Amino acid sequence: MSLPAPDLPTASSVPSSQLTETERDALLCDQRASVIRDAFRALRERQRVVLALHYFEELSLAQIAPVLGVTESRARRIHRQALRTLRDALHAPLGLAA
């Protein structure tokens, strides 16, 4: 069950100079979450499955491998590639250091 998003101003609806610090922080957090969601959705399906099972369901890569019908080594490569793809996709939009 997901909770409805609070009614926050959007970047185009209110000049940033009129927002409180809390509203600016909330807006920035919302924008970052959107960038992360988009980057996650852009991953290949197998990469999304591996990350979801590993980080949200807390399964080991050895446990994930049979779910995908691959070896543990292949599951590790998929995991590593997914993280690299996410890092590369998020580097510029989130202003992360190299």
N, CA, C and O atoms as a MOPAC input file, in Angstrom:
PM7 MOZYME 1SCF
protein

 N      0.84100 1    -1.17100 1     0.00000 1
 C      0.00000 1     0.00000 1     0.00000 1
 C      0.88500 1     1.23200 1     0.00000 1
 O      1.80200 1     1.34600 1     0.81300 1
 N      0.61600 1     2.13600 1    -0.89600 1
 C      1.40600 1     3.35200 1    -0.92900 1
 C      0.54700 1     4.52500 1    -0.49700 1
 O     -0.65800 1     4.56800 1    -0.74500 1
 N      1.18000 1     5.44300 1     0.13400 1
 C      0.48900 1     6.64000 1     0.59300 1
 C      0.47500 1     7.66900 1    -0.51000 1
 O      1.41800 1     7.74500 1    -1.29800 1
 N     -0.58600 1     8.47100 1    -0.58400 1
 C     -0.60300 1     9.50500 1    -1.62100 1
 C      0.49000 1    10.53400 1    -1.35600 1
 O      0.80800 1    10.85700 1    -0.21200 1
 N      1.04000 1    11.02600 1    -2.42700 1
 C      2.09500 1    12.03300 1    -2.30200 1
 C      1.48900 1    13.32200 1    -1.76500 1
 O      0.38500 1    13.69900 1    -2.15700 1
 N      2.19600 1    13.99300 1    -0.88100 1
 C      1.68000 1    15.25800 1    -0.37700 1
 C      1.64500 1    16.29600 1    -1.49400 1
 O      2.39800 1    16.20400 1    -2.46300 1
 N      0.78000 1    17.26400 1    -1.35100 1
 C      0.68800 1    18.33600 1    -2.33900 1
 C      1.86200 1    19.27600 1    -2.15500 1
 O      1.83600 1    20.17000 1    -1.31000 1
 N      2.88800 1    19.06200 1    -2.95300 1
 C      4.07900 1    19.89700 1    -2.89400 1
 C      4.12000 1    20.79000 1    -4.11500 1
 O      3.63900 1    20.40900 1    -5.18200 1
 N      4.67700 1    21.94700 1    -3.97200 1
 C      4.82900 1    22.79500 1    -5.14500 1
 C      5.78900 1    22.14100 1    -6.12700 1
 O      6.70800 1    21.42300 1    -5.73300 1
 N      5.57000 1    22.39400 1    -7.37700 1
 C      6.49400 1    21.88200 1    -8.37700 1
 C      7.46200 1    22.98200 1    -8.75600 1
 O      7.24900 1    24.15400 1    -8.44500 1
 N      8.52600 1    22.59300 1    -9.43000 1
 C      9.55700 1    23.56300 1    -9.79400 1
 C      8.98600 1    24.67500 1   -10.67000 1
 O      9.44900 1    25.81500 1   -10.61800 1
 N      7.98700 1    24.34200 1   -11.46700 1
 C      7.44000 1    25.35100 1   -12.37000 1
 C      6.30400 1    26.16500 1   -11.75200 1
 O      5.93900 1    27.21000 1   -12.29100 1
 N      5.73900 1    25.70800 1   -10.63700 1
 C      4.56200 1    26.39000 1   -10.10500 1
 C      4.88600 1    27.55700 1    -9.17200 1
 O      4.10000 1    28.49800 1    -9.05900 1
 N      6.02900 1    27.50000 1    -8.51000 1
 C      6.37000 1    28.54400 1    -7.54500 1
 C      7.84900 1    28.87900 1    -7.68900 1
 O      8.68000 1    27.97100 1    -7.72200 1
 N      8.19400 1    30.14400 1    -7.77400 1
 C      9.62100 1    30.50400 1    -7.81500 1
 C     10.31500 1    30.01200 1    -6.53800 1
 O      9.75500 1    30.10200 1    -5.44600 1
 N     11.52300 1    29.50000 1    -6.68600 1
 C     12.22600 1    28.94100 1    -5.52500 1
 C     12.44100 1    29.98000 1    -4.42400 1
 O     12.57500 1    29.61800 1    -3.25500 1
 N     12.47500 1    31.25000 1    -4.77900 1
 C     12.66800 1    32.28600 1    -3.76400 1
 C     11.45100 1    32.41400 1    -2.85000 1
 O     11.56400 1    32.97000 1    -1.75700 1
 N     10.29700 1    31.91400 1    -3.27100 1
 C      9.08400 1    31.98900 1    -2.45300 1
 C      8.85300 1    30.74000 1    -1.61300 1
 O      7.89800 1    30.69200 1    -0.83800 1
 N      9.70100 1    29.73700 1    -1.74800 1
 C      9.55000 1    28.50800 1    -0.98900 1
 C     10.30500 1    28.60800 1     0.33100 1
 O     11.34700 1    29.25600 1     0.42000 1
 N      9.76200 1    27.95800 1     1.35000 1
 C     10.48800 1    27.87900 1     2.61000 1
 C     11.61500 1    26.87100 1     2.44500 1
 O     11.63100 1    26.10300 1     1.48300 1
 N     12.54000 1    26.87300 1     3.36600 1
 C     13.65200 1    25.92700 1     3.29200 1
 C     13.13700 1    24.48800 1     3.31900 1
 O     13.64900 1    23.63200 1     2.59700 1
 N     12.14800 1    24.22400 1     4.12900 1
 C     11.56100 1    22.88400 1     4.21700 1
 C     10.90400 1    22.49300 1     2.89900 1
 O     11.03100 1    21.35100 1     2.45700 1
 N     10.20700 1    23.42800 1     2.27200 1
 C      9.57300 1    23.14500 1     0.98000 1
 C     10.61500 1    22.90300 1    -0.10100 1
 O     10.45000 1    22.01800 1    -0.94100 1
 N     11.69200 1    23.69300 1    -0.08200 1
 C     12.77800 1    23.47500 1    -1.06000 1
 C     13.40900 1    22.10800 1    -0.85300 1
 O     13.68800 1    21.39700 1    -1.81800 1
 N     13.63500 1    21.73600 1     0.40400 1
 C     14.22000 1    20.42300 1     0.69800 1
 C     13.30100 1    19.29100 1     0.23000 1
 O     13.75800 1    18.30400 1    -0.34700 1
 N     12.01000 1    19.44900 1     0.48500 1
 C     11.04000 1    18.43300 1     0.07100 1
 C     10.98400 1    18.32700 1    -1.44700 1
 O     10.90600 1    17.22600 1    -1.99100 1
 N     11.02300 1    19.45900 1    -2.12600 1
 C     11.00400 1    19.47500 1    -3.58100 1
 C     12.25600 1    18.81400 1    -4.14900 1
 O     12.17900 1    18.01900 1    -5.08600 1
 N     13.39700 1    19.14500 1    -3.57900 1
 C     14.65100 1    18.54000 1    -4.01700 1
 C     14.63600 1    17.03600 1    -3.79400 1
 O     15.06600 1    16.27600 1    -4.66100 1
 N     14.14800 1    16.60300 1    -2.64800 1
 C     14.04600 1    15.17300 1    -2.33100 1
 C     13.13600 1    14.47200 1    -3.33300 1
 O     13.45800 1    13.38200 1    -3.80400 1
 N     12.01200 1    15.08500 1    -3.66000 1
 C     11.06800 1    14.52400 1    -4.61400 1
 C     11.69900 1    14.42100 1    -6.00200 1
 O     11.51300 1    13.42400 1    -6.69900 1
 N     12.44300 1    15.45400 1    -6.40100 1
 C     13.10000 1    15.43900 1    -7.71000 1
 C     14.16300 1    14.35100 1    -7.76700 1
 O     14.28200 1    13.64900 1    -8.77100 1
 N     14.92900 1    14.20900 1    -6.70300 1
 C     15.95400 1    13.15900 1    -6.66300 1
 C     15.32100 1    11.77600 1    -6.71100 1
 O     15.81300 1    10.89300 1    -7.41300 1
 N     14.23900 1    11.58200 1    -5.97400 1
 C     13.55300 1    10.28400 1    -5.97900 1
 C     13.05100 1     9.96200 1    -7.38600 1
 O     13.10900 1     8.81000 1    -7.81700 1
 N     12.56600 1    10.95700 1    -8.08900 1
 C     12.08500 1    10.76000 1    -9.45000 1
 C     13.22100 1    10.34600 1   -10.38300 1
 O     13.04900 1     9.46100 1   -11.22200 1
 N     14.36900 1    10.98000 1   -10.23600 1
 C     15.53900 1    10.63200 1   -11.06200 1
 C     15.96900 1     9.18800 1   -10.77500 1
 O     16.28400 1     8.43700 1   -11.69700 1
 N     15.98200 1     8.80900 1    -9.50200 1
 C     16.38300 1     7.45100 1    -9.12100 1
 C     15.37900 1     6.43000 1    -9.65800 1
 O     15.77600 1     5.39300 1   -10.19000 1
 N     14.07000 1     6.71800 1    -9.52100 1
 C     13.03700 1     5.80500 1   -10.05200 1
 C     13.20100 1     5.62800 1   -11.55500 1
 O     13.13400 1     4.50900 1   -12.06300 1
 N     13.41400 1     6.72700 1   -12.26300 1
 C     13.57500 1     6.64500 1   -13.72100 1
 C     14.80200 1     5.81500 1   -14.09300 1
 O     14.75100 1     5.01600 1   -15.02800 1
 N     15.89300 1     6.00000 1   -13.37300 1
 C     17.11200 1     5.23500 1   -13.65500 1
 C     16.88800 1     3.74700 1   -13.37400 1
 O     17.35600 1     2.89300 1   -14.12600 1
 N     16.17000 1     3.44200 1   -12.28800 1
 C     15.88000 1     2.04100 1   -11.95300 1
 C     14.99300 1     1.41800 1   -13.03300 1
 O     15.22800 1     0.28500 1   -13.45300 1
 N     13.98400 1     2.15100 1   -13.47900 1
 C     13.07400 1     1.63300 1   -14.51100 1
 C     13.78200 1     1.42900 1   -15.85000 1
 O     13.36000 1     0.60100 1   -16.65700 1
 N     14.84800 1     2.17700 1   -16.08300 1
 C     15.58100 1     2.06200 1   -17.34800 1
 C     16.48600 1     0.82900 1   -17.38400 1
 O     16.97900 1     0.45700 1   -18.44800 1
 N     16.70600 1     0.19700 1   -16.23400 1
 C     17.52800 1    -1.01400 1   -16.20500 1
 C     16.82500 1    -2.13600 1   -16.95500 1
 O     15.60900 1    -2.11300 1   -17.14100 1
 N     17.60200 1    -3.10500 1   -17.37500 1
 C     17.02400 1    -4.30700 1   -17.96900 1
 C     16.25400 1    -5.05000 1   -16.88100 1
 O     16.54800 1    -4.92500 1   -15.69300 1
 N     15.26700 1    -5.82000 1   -17.31300 1
 C     14.40100 1    -6.51500 1   -16.35700 1
 C     15.20200 1    -7.38600 1   -15.38400 1
 O     14.95200 1    -7.35400 1   -14.18000 1
 N     16.13800 1    -8.14200 1   -15.88400 1
 C     16.94200 1    -9.00600 1   -15.00200 1
 C     17.71000 1    -8.18900 1   -13.96600 1
 O     17.83800 1    -8.59700 1   -12.81200 1
 N     18.21000 1    -7.05100 1   -14.38100 1
 C     18.94300 1    -6.19900 1   -13.45200 1
 C     18.01400 1    -5.68100 1   -12.35800 1
 O     18.38200 1    -5.66500 1   -11.18400 1
 N     16.80800 1    -5.25800 1   -12.74400 1
 C     15.83100 1    -4.78700 1   -11.74800 1
 C     15.47000 1    -5.90200 1   -10.78000 1
 O     15.37300 1    -5.67600 1    -9.57400 1
 N     15.27000 1    -7.10500 1   -11.30500 1
 C     14.90800 1    -8.24900 1   -10.45000 1
 C     16.01900 1    -8.54300 1    -9.45600 1
 O     15.75600 1    -8.73200 1    -8.26800 1
 N     17.24900 1    -8.58300 1    -9.92600 1
 C     18.38200 1    -8.87200 1    -9.04000 1
 C     18.48300 1    -7.82100 1    -7.93800 1
 O     18.63700 1    -8.16700 1    -6.76700 1
 N     18.39800 1    -6.55300 1    -8.29900 1
 C     18.50600 1    -5.50000 1    -7.28800 1
 C     17.34000 1    -5.55600 1    -6.29900 1
 O     17.54100 1    -5.41300 1    -5.09400 1
 N     16.13800 1    -5.76200 1    -6.80100 1
 C     14.96400 1    -5.81000 1    -5.92300 1
 C     15.05600 1    -6.99000 1    -4.95500 1
 O     14.80400 1    -6.83800 1    -3.75900 1
 N     15.41500 1    -8.15900 1    -5.47300 1
 C     15.51100 1    -9.32900 1    -4.60200 1
 C     16.65200 1    -9.18800 1    -3.59600 1
 O     16.52300 1    -9.59300 1    -2.44100 1
 N     17.74800 1    -8.62100 1    -4.03500 1
 C     18.91100 1    -8.50900 1    -3.15500 1
 C     18.71900 1    -7.43700 1    -2.07700 1
 O     18.99600 1    -7.68200 1    -0.90300 1
 N     18.25200 1    -6.26800 1    -2.46600 1
 C     18.18500 1    -5.15800 1    -1.51200 1
 C     16.84600 1    -5.03600 1    -0.78000 1
 O     16.81200 1    -4.58700 1     0.36600 1
 N     15.75400 1    -5.42700 1    -1.42100 1
 C     14.45400 1    -5.29300 1    -0.76200 1
 C     14.01000 1    -6.58600 1    -0.09100 1
 O     13.42100 1    -6.55800 1     0.99000 1
 N     14.29200 1    -7.72200 1    -0.73200 1
 C     13.91300 1    -9.01600 1    -0.15200 1
 C     15.06300 1    -9.64700 1     0.62700 1
 O     14.89600 1   -10.68900 1     1.26100 1
 N     16.22500 1    -9.00800 1     0.57400 1
 C     17.42000 1    -9.43100 1     1.30500 1
 C     17.85500 1   -10.86200 1     0.99000 1
 O     18.29600 1   -11.59600 1     1.87500 1
 N     17.72600 1   -11.24800 1    -0.27500 1
 C     18.21800 1   -12.54700 1    -0.71500 1
 C     19.67300 1   -12.41200 1    -1.13600 1
 O     20.09300 1   -11.37300 1    -1.64600 1
 N     20.42000 1   -13.45900 1    -0.91800 1
 C     21.81100 1   -13.46500 1    -1.37400 1
 C     21.82200 1   -13.70600 1    -2.88200 1
 O     20.83300 1   -14.15900 1    -3.45800 1
 N     22.93700 1   -13.40000 1    -3.50100 1
 C     23.04000 1   -13.64600 1    -4.93900 1
 C     22.99300 1   -15.13900 1    -5.23700 1
 O     22.53500 1   -15.54500 1    -6.30500 1
 N     23.46100 1   -15.95600 1    -4.30300 1
 C     23.36100 1   -17.41300 1    -4.45800 1
 C     21.89700 1   -17.85600 1    -4.45100 1
 O     21.53700 1   -18.80000 1    -5.15500 1
 N     21.05600 1   -17.18900 1    -3.67100 1
 C     19.62600 1   -17.51200 1    -3.63700 1
 C     18.89900 1   -16.97100 1    -4.86800 1
 O     17.91400 1   -17.55600 1    -5.31600 1
 N     19.37600 1   -15.87600 1    -5.40100 1
 C     18.74000 1   -15.25500 1    -6.56200 1
 C     19.03100 1   -16.03600 1    -7.84200 1
 O     18.17500 1   -16.11400 1    -8.72300 1
 N     20.21100 1   -16.60800 1    -7.95300 1
 C     20.62500 1   -17.30500 1    -9.17900 1
 C     19.60500 1   -18.34000 1    -9.65900 1
 O     19.23800 1   -18.30900 1   -10.83400 1
 N     19.12800 1   -19.25700 1    -8.80400 1
 C     18.15100 1   -20.23600 1    -9.30200 1
 C     16.81100 1   -19.60800 1    -9.69900 1
 O     16.11500 1   -20.13400 1   -10.56800 1
 N     16.45700 1   -18.51400 1    -9.08200 1
 C     15.21500 1   -17.82200 1    -9.45700 1
 C     15.30300 1   -17.36900 1   -10.91000 1
 O     14.32400 1   -17.44000 1   -11.65300 1
 N     16.47300 1   -16.90600 1   -11.30300 1
 C     16.68800 1   -16.44100 1   -12.67700 1
 C     17.09300 1   -17.56600 1   -13.62300 1
 O     17.09800 1   -17.39300 1   -14.84200 1
 N     17.43200 1   -18.72100 1   -13.04900 1
 C     17.89000 1   -19.83400 1   -13.88400 1
 C     19.30200 1   -19.62400 1   -14.40500 1
 O     19.63100 1   -20.02700 1   -15.52100 1
 N     20.14200 1   -18.98200 1   -13.57900 1
 C     21.53000 1   -18.71800 1   -13.96400 1
 C     22.45700 1   -19.18700 1   -12.85000 1
 O     22.00900 1   -19.54700 1   -11.76200 1
 N     23.73700 1   -19.17800 1   -13.13400 1
 C     24.71200 1   -19.53100 1   -12.10400 1
 C     24.87500 1   -18.36300 1   -11.13600 1
 O     24.48700 1   -17.23500 1   -11.43800 1
 N     25.45300 1   -18.64500 1    -9.97500 1
 C     25.71400 1   -17.57400 1    -9.01600 1
 C     26.67200 1   -16.54100 1    -9.62000 1
 O     26.52300 1   -15.33900 1    -9.40000 1
 N     27.64300 1   -17.02200 1   -10.37600 1
 C     28.59400 1   -16.12100 1   -11.01700 1
 C     27.87200 1   -15.14900 1   -11.95700 1
 O     28.18400 1   -13.95900 1   -11.98500 1
 N     26.91400 1   -15.65900 1   -12.72000 1
 C     26.16300 1   -14.81000 1   -13.64100 1
 C     25.29500 1   -13.81800 1   -12.86600 1
 O     25.17600 1   -12.66100 1   -13.26700 1
 N     24.69300 1   -14.25400 1   -11.76900 1
 C     23.89100 1   -13.35500 1   -10.93400 1
 C     24.76700 1   -12.22500 1   -10.39900 1
 O     24.32600 1   -11.07800 1   -10.32500 1
 N     26.00300 1   -12.54600 1   -10.02600 1
 C     26.92600 1   -11.51800 1    -9.53500 1
 C     27.27000 1   -10.51100 1   -10.63600 1
 O     27.37100 1    -9.31200 1   -10.37700 1
 N     27.45000 1   -11.00600 1   -11.86200 1
 C     27.74500 1   -10.10000 1   -12.97800 1
 C     26.55600 1    -9.18600 1   -13.27200 1
 O     26.72800 1    -7.99400 1   -13.52500 1
 N     25.35300 1    -9.75300 1   -13.23600 1
 C     24.15200 1    -8.94600 1   -13.47300 1
 C     24.04700 1    -7.86300 1   -12.39800 1
 O     23.74400 1    -6.71000 1   -12.70500 1
 N     24.29500 1    -8.22800 1   -11.14900 1
 C     24.25300 1    -7.28900 1   -10.02500 1
 C     25.26800 1    -6.16400 1   -10.23100 1
 O     24.94100 1    -4.98500 1   -10.10000 1
 N     26.49400 1    -6.54600 1   -10.55500 1
 C     27.56300 1    -5.57300 1   -10.75000 1
 C     27.24100 1    -4.63500 1   -11.92300 1
 O     27.45400 1    -3.42600 1   -11.82800 1
 N     26.73400 1    -5.18800 1   -13.01300 1
 C     26.38100 1    -4.36800 1   -14.18000 1
 C     25.23900 1    -3.40900 1   -13.84500 1
 O     25.24300 1    -2.25900 1   -14.28500 1
 N     24.26900 1    -3.87700 1   -13.07100 1
 C     23.13600 1    -3.02000 1   -12.69000 1
 C     23.61600 1    -1.84200 1   -11.84800 1
 O     23.20500 1    -0.70300 1   -12.07000 1
 N     24.48800 1    -2.12100 1   -10.88000 1
 C     25.00600 1    -1.04000 1   -10.03800 1
 C     25.82000 1    -0.04500 1   -10.84700 1
 O     25.72200 1     1.16300 1   -10.63300 1
 N     26.62000 1    -0.54800 1   -11.77500 1
 C     27.42500 1     0.33300 1   -12.62500 1
 C     26.52400 1     1.19900 1   -13.50400 1
 O     26.77200 1     2.39400 1   -13.66900 1
 N     25.48900 1     0.59900 1   -14.06000 1
 C     24.55700 1     1.34000 1   -14.90600 1
 C     23.84500 1     2.42600 1   -14.10100 1
 O     23.70800 1     3.55700 1   -14.56600 1
 N     23.39400 1     2.08200 1   -12.89700 1
 C     22.73700 1     3.07300 1   -12.03600 1
 C     23.70100 1     4.20100 1   -11.67400 1
 O     23.34500 1     5.37800 1   -11.74200 1
 N     24.90900 1     3.83700 1   -11.29300 1
 C     25.90200 1     4.85800 1   -10.92500 1
 C     26.14400 1     5.81500 1   -12.08800 1
 O     26.18000 1     7.03100 1   -11.90000 1
 N     26.30800 1     5.26900 1   -13.27800 1
 C     26.55200 1     6.10800 1   -14.44800 1
 C     25.33800 1     6.98900 1   -14.76800 1
 O     25.49300 1     8.15100 1   -15.14300 1
 N     24.13700 1     6.43300 1   -14.62000 1
 C     22.91900 1     7.19000 1   -14.92600 1
 C     22.66300 1     8.28400 1   -13.89900 1
 O     22.08100 1     9.31700 1   -14.23200 1
 N     23.08500 1     8.07500 1   -12.66100 1
 C     22.79100 1     9.02700 1   -11.58900 1
 C     23.91600 1    10.01200 1   -11.33900 1
 O     23.71700 1    11.00200 1   -10.63400 1
 N     25.06600 1     9.77200 1   -11.88500 1
 C     26.23800 1    10.60000 1   -11.63300 1
 C     25.96300 1    12.08200 1   -11.91100 1
 O     26.12300 1    12.91500 1   -11.01900 1
 N     25.56000 1    12.41100 1   -13.11200 1
 C     25.34900 1    13.81700 1   -13.47900 1
 C     24.05700 1    14.40200 1   -12.89900 1
 O     24.09100 1    15.49200 1   -12.32600 1
 N     22.91300 1    13.70700 1   -13.03100 1
 C     21.66600 1    14.31000 1   -12.54600 1
 C     21.65600 1    14.62000 1   -11.04100 1
 O     21.02700 1    15.58600 1   -10.60900 1
 N     22.34500 1    13.80900 1   -10.25800 1
 C     22.34800 1    14.02800 1    -8.80800 1
 C     23.57700 1    14.78200 1    -8.34300 1
 O     23.73200 1    15.05200 1    -7.15200 1
 N     24.44700 1    15.12100 1    -9.27100 1
 C     25.64100 1    15.87800 1    -8.91400 1
 C     26.60300 1    15.09300 1    -8.04100 1
 O     27.24000 1    15.65100 1    -7.14700 1
 N     26.70700 1    13.78800 1    -8.30300 1
 C     27.59900 1    12.94600 1    -7.50700 1
 C     29.03700 1    13.10700 1    -7.97100 1
 O     29.30500 1    13.32600 1    -9.15200 1
 N     29.94700 1    12.99700 1    -7.03000 1
 C     31.37500 1    13.08200 1    -7.35600 1
 C     31.81100 1    11.81300 1    -8.06700 1
 O     31.23700 1    10.74200 1    -7.86700 1
 N     32.81000 1    11.94400 1    -8.87800 1
 C     33.32900 1    10.78400 1    -9.63100 1
 C     34.01300 1     9.80200 1    -8.72500 1
 O     34.50600 1     8.77400 1    -9.18800 1

